[in-house]
Amino acid sequence: YAHATARHMYRLDGKWSRLKGGFGLFSQGSKGSVAAEIRGDGKVLWRSGRRTSRHQTPKNFSIDLTGVKELELIVNDGGDDSSSDWGLWLAPRLER
């Protein structure tokens, strides 16, 4: 879980080639909304778009990380307020 707004940073030192996984919203019946972003060395590599319901299918990603030294996983408020805004990083995995 990552409550909006959240930023997780990881040092990769260019040793990984790909990040795969999914992103969704945990809402427990409430009306939260979130938007995720993945950055490599400060550049946006992927955006989830606004996620608004726990019934929504998770948004999957497979991102090329070749040469990336620093990875950021960011969860933002979906534009209404941060109440119930719990983003879910689902099975993220790094590959060489």
Summary of the structure (lengths in Angstrom):
residues: 96
radius of gyration: 13.2
end to end distance: 25.1
largest distance: 40.8
contacts: 284
relative contact order: 0.43
helix: 0%
strand: 59%
